[in-house]
């Protein structure tokens, strides 16, 4: 009997070791595993095709996209890439977002308008007029504020209770990118400006949302800056620059921590919610992933030119929007080999798991 128990116990240990080894082979802890789930065409123009912006809803169930040449705003089901609804705007769509409560979809375009739609139906609700084309926008995490950035260098603050304009800040520089801090007390802004020698450069500014004063001016860039985003802990800021680098800055001092060389101009950069990875893309044929401890590249995924990224809050799904093709793609982003062990018993209601 003792021999039988020993054999059974030994078999259990072997089975557990084998499972661990298999997980280690499938999920390499040194780099994430990305599996493309689907790709779709989101710009159906008869001429050129490009998708300028893409965002998840807060719950990750839906995706919104804006096309550059087809002028189509589309909402998609994340699970299978089917279209929920689409609406035609008057010009190139540059920025899109869901409200945090999932009630609204906003889209800014080159026709000087931010259009607000009912998210479930696609019915147009409100048009917010501007004095210039829109290049960027952000919805505050509490849902009370929308901030837009224009090509004339204006930052416009909107109250979502009454959709009235609260404030206009003359930033003086083209605003391409905006992102609120988690507590909505700050906003990071990136874009273009004209340098003293008459050439186009890039900038990053950190603003207080309490009085809209400038908290930090980051070092000017010699080429335009398409994107500026916080790391999950908000200690660093990443910028995608046309100078063929992705720069990581100290958020407090503005100091450049590292400049990651890219093969051509960079258009998009985003931190994974875990903080372990940085994802970059641009006018080159791959998506690059870097380890944020070493800043070494750990993965490259073949793809067409990339314009924009977004990642769900739990870090499991990533969407990419692509220039010169009009393609969008959804990826499964797996970084934790023990995720099924951690959550199976807490999520499933099976009786055998409760006993």
Secondary structure, 3 states (H helix, E strand, C coil): CHHHHHHHHHHHHHHHHHHHHHHHHHCCCCCCEEEEEEEEECCCCCCCCCEEEEEECCCCCEEEEEECCCCEEEEEECCCCCEEEEEECCCCEEEEEECCCCCEEEEEECCCEEEEEECCCCCEEEEEECCCCEEEEEECCCCCEEEEEECCCEEEEEECCCCEEEEEEECCCEEEEEEECCCCCEEEEEEEEECCCCCEEEEEEEEECCCCCEEEECCCECCCEEEEEECCCCCEEEEEECCCEEEEEECCCCCEEEEEECCCCEEEEEECCCCCEEEEEECCCEEEEEECCCCCEEEEEECCCEEEEEECCCCCEEEEEECCCCEEEEEEEECCCCHHHHHHHHHCCCHHHHC
